[in-house]
Amino acid sequence: PNLSVEQQVLIGLPFYASVTFYQVVGDNIGVDKSTVSDVVKAVSIALASLVNQFVSFPNDVQIAQTMHKFFTLGNMPNTIGVIDCTHVHIQGRRSINIQLVGDADLNITNCVLGIGTLAELHTNTHPHVLLSWLITLFLAASTPAQARFNIAHCKTRCATERFNGVLKRRFACLNYLQVEPQGACNIILACIVLHNIFTRHNVPLCDDVYDPPEPFEEPDQPLAFCQNEGLSGRIVRDAIVRHYF
């Protein structure tokens, strides 16, 4: 059937927000399963095409405000984003690996998608390397200043890495997508675009999926980061510790 843009959106949104499949969404809307499949595909492609418009790092005007918000959260200076990773299970034993960067307001400012297997997911944690522009924790703080740096680093991440959880709670379809990889990538990008639109317009999460921030606890061992530390990264991190902690 010929459907208006509004009708297509009303089919797409319930699919993104639920863990139900095409048949259930179609029954609720009054269309058949194949129509729901076609509409979700079309709406996802349309939204995914807008990713560069809605997902971007802060511009020169916004950088100062972004750094101020991060500093307010955890006293971590000169920060414009935090990085986090997740995955979306798709057909078979495959998954879409997602790397996300978010700001202090839970907006997603960068995303990278890649196709992998569940075996790869369990055997490769993709630890982050210390670089001049990607600052990681001290694996073993040897001074009080380094310990204070680690606390500030963890507070900043704990306060902002929630965007990953918020994304999957707002768009429950991301828990499992029974579609082929390219279709899954389009759906994921569509959800990321919608997430940023909702975040910027202060659209609240439903009460039953709201996930309040957990209290901060300093980790005993920050295992998410590898021990490969480049010289330029160490110089920058040491300068941050020296000037701010």
N, C-alpha and C positions, 0 to 999 in steps of 0.2 A: 504493500500500500504506500501511497504518497504521504509522507509525514512532514509536518512543518519543522522548522528548526527548534521551536519550543518543545514539540513532542519528542524529537530526537534527544534533546537535552534531558527531558524527564525520563527517558529510558536509560540514558548513559549514567546519570548521577546515582540512581539506586544500585546499579551494577557496581560502580566504583566503591560505594559506601557499604556494601554487604559482602557476605561470604557465600551468597546464593549463586546459582547458575542461571544461564539464559532462560531456561524454562520457567523458573520461579518468577523472574523479573517480568517475563512476557505474560504470565498468568495475571500478575498484579496490574499490568498496564492494559491488557486486552489485545496483545499481539502474539504471533507465534514465535517459536524459538529461533528460527532462521532470521526473522526480522530483527530480533534483539541482537543477534550476532553481527548482522550487517551494520546496524546502527552503532553499536559499541565500537566497531572497527572504524567507521567513518568519523564518529565524534572524537575518538582517540587520535586519529591522524590529524584532524583539524586542530585539536588542542596541542598536540606534540609539536606542530609547526610553529607554535607561539613561544616555544621554550626560550629562545634567545631574547624575546621581548620581556619575559617575566622572570627569567633566571639570569642574574648577572652580578658581578662583584660591585661593590659601592664605587661610584664615580668620585672624581676629585673633590666635589662639593660634599659628598656624603661620608668620606673617609674619616674626617675628624669626629663626626658624631658617632660613627660606628666604633671607633677606638675608645671614645669616652664611655659608651655603654658597656663595652667589655671591661674596661677598667673599673667601672662601678660594680660589676658583678663579682669580680675576683681579684682586683688590684693587679691584673696582668696588663702591662703597657703595650702599646703599638700593635694591637691585635685587630685584624679585620675579619677573621673567620675561624671557625673550628671545624675539623675534619672528622667524619665518622663514616663507617661502612656497614652495609647490611646486604641481604640477598633476598630474592623473591623466587620461591620454588615454582617451577613450571613443569610441563609434561615430562614424564620419565624421571630420570635421576639427574636432571639438569636444573640449573638455577641461573638467574640474572644477578650478577654481582654489581652492587651499586656503591659508588663512592660519592658522598655528599659533603658539601661545605655549607655551613649555616652561620647566620649572624646572631647577634644578641637578642633579636626579636623573633627568633625561630624561622626567619625567612631562609629558604634554600638559595644560595648564591652561586653554586656550581654543582654540576652533576656529571658523572662519568659512568656509563653502563657497559658491562661486558658479559659475555655468555661463558659459563663454566659448568662443571659437574659438581654434584654434592661431595664426591670424593675429594676433589680439589679444594672445596670449601673447608673440609675438615682437616686437611693436611697442610694448608698454606694460609696462615693468618695475615699475610701481607703487612708485616710490621712497618711502621713509619721510620724513615731515616732522618736523623737530625741534619737539617740544612739551614742556610742563612735565612730562608723564608718560611721554614717549617720547623718550629721549635718544639722539642719533646722534653719529657721529664729527665731528671737525673736518675739513672737506675739505682744509684746508691748515693744519697746526699752525704757529703763529707764535711760540710760546714753548716752552721745555723742559717746562713743566708741561702744556701742551696735548698735547705729544708723549707724555708719560707717560700722560695720560688716554687717548689713542688706543690705546696699547699695552694698557692695562688693559681697555679696551672690546673690542678684538679678541680678547684672550685669553679673556674671558668668553664671547663669541660662539662662538669656535672650540671651546671645551670643551663647549658645550651645544647648538649647532645640529645636533649629531649625531642628535638625536631624529628629524629628518626622514629621514635615511638609515637609521636603525634601523627606523623604521616601515615603509619600503618594502622593506627586506631581510627583515624578519620576515613581512611580508604581501606577497608577491611579486605577488599579483593586482592590486595598485595600480599596476603598471607599465602595464597596459592592461586596461580593462574593456569587454567587448562587451555592454553593457546600456544601456538608456535612462537619461537623466539622473537621474531620481528614484531608480531602482534603484541607480545608481552612488553617489549621495549616501548612501543607506542602508548600502551596503557599506563606504564610507569611514568613516562614523561607527562602524560595528560594529568595524572594525579599530582605530580610535582607542580605543574602549572596551576592547577586548582588550589593546591595547598598554599601557594604564595598569594593567590588572589584572596583566599579566605583569611589568611593571616593579616594581610595589609588592610582588609576591611573589618578586622576584629570579629570575624564570625566564630562564635564559641563552639567548642566541642560539646556533643551531647553529654548529659550527666553520667550516662552509663559507660562512656568510654574515656572520660577525663582522667588523665594520669598526672596527679600532682607530683612536683619534684621531690625526690628522695633527699633526706638530710645528708649533708656532706660527711664523708668519712675518708680520711687519707688512706690510700691503699698501702698494704704492706710491701708489695712488690709490683711495680707497673709493668706487667709482662706484655702489654700490648705494643711495646716499643722495642725495637731491636738495638743491638749494641753498636751498630755501624754509625759512627759519628764523624762527619766530615769536618775538616779543619775550619772552614768558613762558618759552619753551624756552631761549633764550639766557641769561636771568637764572639759571635753575636750573642749566644746564650750567656757567656761569661760577662759580657758587657752589660746585659740586662740585669744580671744578678748584682753586679758591682754598683750600678747606678740606682737601682730601685729596691734592692732587698738587703 
